Amino acid sequence: MYLKGLGGIERSKQKLREAEIVLFISDIHKSVEETIAEFNDLQLTKDQTGVILLNKADTIPAAQEPKTHSTHPPTTSG
C-alpha cells in the first residue's frame, strides 16, 4: 500500500480502514453515551473487531498508585 503522499491524519484513517482489530481508548470520566458516540464515529465495518478500553489511570491518587519493581537483580561494581 502506497501511503507516502498522504498526511498524518489521512495515513491514520487509511490504517484504521485496513485494521482487523481496533483498540479505542476513552477517558473513564466521559459518559457512556459520549464514549459510544465517539466509537461509532469510527465507522468500523462488520469485518472489524472494535475493543473499547476505559482509561482510569488519572483517577487513582498518587499515594495509591501501584509500585513497580524491577525484576532484575541489583548490579554491584567492583
PyRosetta script that sets phi, psi and omega in degrees:
from pyrosetta import init, pose_from_sequence

init()
pose = pose_from_sequence("MYLKGLGGIERSKQKLREAEIVLFISDIHKSVEETIAEFNDLQLTKDQTGVILLNKADTIPAAQEPKTHSTHPPTTSG")
pose.set_psi(1, 132.0)
pose.set_omega(1, -178.2)
pose.set_phi(2, -94.0)
pose.set_psi(2, 114.3)
pose.set_omega(2, -178.9)
pose.set_phi(3, -122.5)
pose.set_psi(3, 3.5)
pose.set_omega(3, -172.3)
pose.set_phi(4, -58.4)
pose.set_psi(4, -40.3)
pose.set_omega(4, -176.7)
pose.set_phi(5, -79.9)
pose.set_psi(5, -4.7)
pose.set_omega(5, -177.8)
pose.set_phi(6, -87.8)
pose.set_psi(6, 149.4)
pose.set_omega(6, 174.1)
pose.set_phi(7, -78.7)
pose.set_psi(7, 176.1)
pose.set_omega(7, -176.6)
pose.set_phi(8, -58.7)
pose.set_psi(8, -44.5)
pose.set_omega(8, -178.9)
pose.set_phi(9, -67.4)
pose.set_psi(9, -42.6)
pose.set_omega(9, 179.3)
pose.set_phi(10, -63.8)
pose.set_psi(10, -40.7)
pose.set_omega(10, 177.4)
pose.set_phi(11, -62.0)
pose.set_psi(11, -42.0)
pose.set_omega(11, 179.5)
pose.set_phi(12, -63.2)
pose.set_psi(12, -43.3)
pose.set_omega(12, 179.1)
pose.set_phi(13, -64.7)
pose.set_psi(13, -38.5)
pose.set_omega(13, 178.2)
pose.set_phi(14, -64.4)
pose.set_psi(14, -45.1)
pose.set_omega(14, 179.1)
pose.set_phi(15, -64.2)
pose.set_psi(15, -36.0)
pose.set_omega(15, 177.2)
pose.set_phi(16, -63.3)
pose.set_psi(16, -41.5)
pose.set_omega(16, 178.8)
pose.set_phi(17, -65.7)
pose.set_psi(17, -29.6)
pose.set_omega(17, -177.3)
pose.set_phi(18, -86.7)
pose.set_psi(18, -16.6)
pose.set_omega(18, -173.2)
pose.set_phi(19, -70.4)
pose.set_psi(19, 141.2)
pose.set_omega(19, 173.4)
pose.set_phi(20, -85.5)
pose.set_psi(20, -36.7)
pose.set_omega(20, 179.1)
pose.set_phi(21, -124.4)
pose.set_psi(21, 130.5)
pose.set_omega(21, 179.8)
pose.set_phi(22, -118.2)
pose.set_psi(22, 123.6)
pose.set_omega(22, 177.0)
pose.set_phi(23, -98.6)
pose.set_psi(23, 118.0)
pose.set_omega(23, -179.0)
pose.set_phi(24, -109.4)
pose.set_psi(24, 115.7)
pose.set_omega(24, -178.5)
pose.set_phi(25, -103.6)
pose.set_psi(25, 126.3)
pose.set_omega(25, -177.7)
pose.set_phi(26, -128.3)
pose.set_psi(26, 153.8)
pose.set_omega(26, 177.9)
pose.set_phi(27, -74.0)
pose.set_psi(27, 132.6)
pose.set_omega(27, -177.6)
pose.set_phi(28, -65.6)
pose.set_psi(28, -18.2)
pose.set_omega(28, -179.2)
pose.set_phi(29, -76.9)
pose.set_psi(29, -13.3)
pose.set_omega(29, 177.3)
pose.set_phi(30, -76.2)
pose.set_psi(30, 153.7)
pose.set_omega(30, 177.2)
pose.set_phi(31, -70.6)
pose.set_psi(31, 157.8)
pose.set_omega(31, 178.0)
pose.set_phi(32, -59.0)
pose.set_psi(32, -42.4)
pose.set_omega(32, -178.8)
pose.set_phi(33, -61.8)
pose.set_psi(33, -41.7)
pose.set_omega(33, 179.6)
pose.set_phi(34, -66.2)
pose.set_psi(34, -42.5)
pose.set_omega(34, 178.8)
pose.set_phi(35, -62.6)
pose.set_psi(35, -45.8)
pose.set_omega(35, 179.9)
pose.set_phi(36, -64.6)
pose.set_psi(36, -40.1)
pose.set_omega(36, 178.6)
pose.set_phi(37, -62.7)
pose.set_psi(37, -43.7)
pose.set_omega(37, 178.7)
pose.set_phi(38, -65.1)
pose.set_psi(38, -40.3)
pose.set_omega(38, 178.4)
pose.set_phi(39, -63.8)
pose.set_psi(39, -44.0)
pose.set_omega(39, 179.4)
pose.set_phi(40, -65.0)
pose.set_psi(40, -27.7)
pose.set_omega(40, 176.8)
pose.set_phi(41, -62.4)
pose.set_psi(41, -19.9)
pose.set_omega(41, 178.6)
pose.set_phi(42, -68.8)
pose.set_psi(42, -21.9)
pose.set_omega(42, 178.3)
pose.set_phi(43, 53.1)
pose.set_psi(43, 55.5)
pose.set_omega(43, 177.9)
pose.set_phi(44, -68.8)
pose.set_psi(44, 152.6)
pose.set_omega(44, 177.7)
pose.set_phi(45, -86.3)
pose.set_psi(45, 169.1)
pose.set_omega(45, 179.5)
pose.set_phi(46, -66.8)
pose.set_psi(46, -18.0)
pose.set_omega(46, 179.0)
pose.set_phi(47, -87.0)
pose.set_psi(47, -8.9)
pose.set_omega(47, -179.5)
pose.set_phi(48, -97.6)
pose.set_psi(48, 145.9)
pose.set_omega(48, 175.9)
pose.set_phi(49, -104.2)
pose.set_psi(49, 127.0)
pose.set_omega(49, 178.1)
pose.set_phi(50, -108.1)
pose.set_psi(50, 136.2)
pose.set_omega(50, 178.2)
pose.set_phi(51, -124.1)
pose.set_psi(51, 127.0)
pose.set_omega(51, 177.9)
pose.set_phi(52, -101.7)
pose.set_psi(52, 125.5)
pose.set_omega(52, 178.1)
pose.set_phi(53, -116.3)
pose.set_psi(53, 125.4)
pose.set_omega(53, 178.4)
pose.set_phi(54, -94.5)
pose.set_psi(54, 122.5)
pose.set_omega(54, -177.9)
pose.set_phi(55, -89.7)
pose.set_psi(55, 120.7)
pose.set_omega(55, 178.1)
pose.set_phi(56, -122.4)
pose.set_psi(56, 15.6)
pose.set_omega(56, -175.4)
pose.set_phi(57, -58.0)
pose.set_psi(57, -37.7)
pose.set_omega(57, -177.0)
pose.set_phi(58, -78.8)
pose.set_psi(58, -5.8)
pose.set_omega(58, -178.8)
pose.set_phi(59, -87.9)
pose.set_psi(59, -10.2)
pose.set_omega(59, -179.7)
pose.set_phi(60, -91.3)
pose.set_psi(60, 122.2)
pose.set_omega(60, 177.2)
pose.set_phi(61, -59.3)
pose.set_psi(61, 147.2)
pose.set_omega(61, -176.1)
pose.set_phi(62, -54.5)
pose.set_psi(62, -35.8)
pose.set_omega(62, -178.3)
pose.set_phi(63, -67.5)
pose.set_psi(63, -22.6)
pose.set_omega(63, -177.9)
pose.set_phi(64, -100.8)
pose.set_psi(64, -2.1)
pose.set_omega(64, -179.3)
pose.set_phi(65, -63.5)
pose.set_psi(65, 140.7)
pose.set_omega(65, 179.0)
pose.set_phi(66, -63.8)
pose.set_psi(66, 141.6)
pose.set_omega(66, 177.4)
pose.set_phi(67, -81.9)
pose.set_psi(67, 140.6)
pose.set_omega(67, 176.1)
pose.set_phi(68, -108.3)
pose.set_psi(68, 139.0)
pose.set_omega(68, -179.1)
pose.set_phi(69, -126.4)
pose.set_psi(69, 145.6)
pose.set_omega(69, 176.7)
pose.set_phi(70, -75.2)
pose.set_psi(70, 142.1)
pose.set_omega(70, 175.6)
pose.set_phi(71, -91.7)
pose.set_psi(71, 0.4)
pose.set_omega(71, 179.4)
pose.set_phi(72, -89.8)
pose.set_psi(72, 139.3)
pose.set_omega(72, 178.4)
pose.set_phi(73, -66.8)
pose.set_psi(73, 151.2)
pose.set_omega(73, 178.9)
pose.set_phi(74, -64.1)
pose.set_psi(74, 146.1)
pose.set_omega(74, 178.7)
pose.set_phi(75, -93.4)
pose.set_psi(75, 147.8)
pose.set_omega(75, 176.9)
pose.set_phi(76, -120.7)
pose.set_psi(76, 144.2)
pose.set_omega(76, 177.4)
pose.set_phi(77, -100.8)
pose.set_psi(77, 150.2)
pose.set_omega(77, 175.9)
pose.set_phi(78, 155.9)
pose.dump_pdb("model.pdb")
